[in-house]
Amino acid sequence: MLKLEVAEPSVAQYLNPITLYFAATRPAFLLATLFAYFLGLVGAVYSGVHFQAETAMLGVLLALLVHAAVNVLNDYFDAMNGTDAQNTERLYPYTGGSRFIQNGLLTIGQTAIFGYLLLFMAILGGLYLAWLVGVGLIAIGAVGVLVGWAYSATPLRLNSRGLGELCVAVGFIGITIGADFVQRHSFSMQPLIIGMPYALLVTNLLYINQFPDRKADAQAGKDHLVVRLPIAYAVLIYPVLVALAFFWLIFFVYIKALPILALLSALPLFFSVRASWLLHQFSLKPAQLLSAIKLTLVAMLSHALLLALVMLWEMQ
């Protein structure tokens, strides 16, 4: 794949405080949330729910705020435990954090305040949206906020306990469920059916990103699965998640819960197959994993886009 070098952030790049704080949220990675939310919206309309633009816009803004807060707080807690500072094998911008603290753009304190401010704003907005669409949204939002915060925050540090992958899967399927609820005003199996393969593919992005960070995370006590497992076993989880996504999609097409054309959204999983092979070959050579990470990113976003387009086509 084409290798594009991305320079780490420097103070000279971000003299404007607005662009500084915006960039600290790692906005490019918020695309993952945007696609998860879009799947939920399209799935709701596909099942016959009337589209409500105002609540949809407020809902996606709040989902992005939560994701931004989680990104910033992850930087804060990783600075506190020292893993980002000692990570010499990182593949920026995909692994090793945003580098805003390590490169002197923000202090640890500023990062913490910013992260918790974003989370507070998201909670306030979520309560207002729940007042508009139903109290069930509070449960969805509470799980999302708790899982996102507890992923890296002390004392829970769920990723360090080998539960990070579960957190990501729950968080992203929660986004799709929340987007559906904002339109439907009730719970449904529809977003679970539609969103689970995408949530598994996003989980794989987190998972493969941990291989370049493995040594630094181990030294900092971040005992996630890539640290805990022998490397020969750790690489096997990636193709297992791809297979689960594939068979989930196949099963729900087979029982006609999804249209037959939804099988087209399985095509990007071949990018994941290639990434899995690269991971197997270079799991101990982090510098060689950049292509595998990019393939994982392309697979998850392409799957979501194709599935959404299929459902939109089926509504014609």
Secondary structure by P-SEA (a helix, b strand, c coil): cbbbbbbcccccccccaaaaaaaaaccccaaaaaaaaaaaaaaaaaacccccaaaaaaaaaaaaaaaaaaaaaaaaaaaaaccccccccccccccccccccccccccaaaaaaaaaaaaaaaaaaaaaaaaaccaaaaaaaaaaaaaaaaccccccccccccaaaaaaaaaaaaaaaaaaaaaaccccaaaaaacaaaaaaaaaaaaaaaccaaaaaaaaccccccccccaaaaaaaaaaaaaaaaaaaaaaaaacccccccccccccaaaaaaaaaaaaacccccccaaaaaaaaaaaaaaaaaaaaaaaaaaac
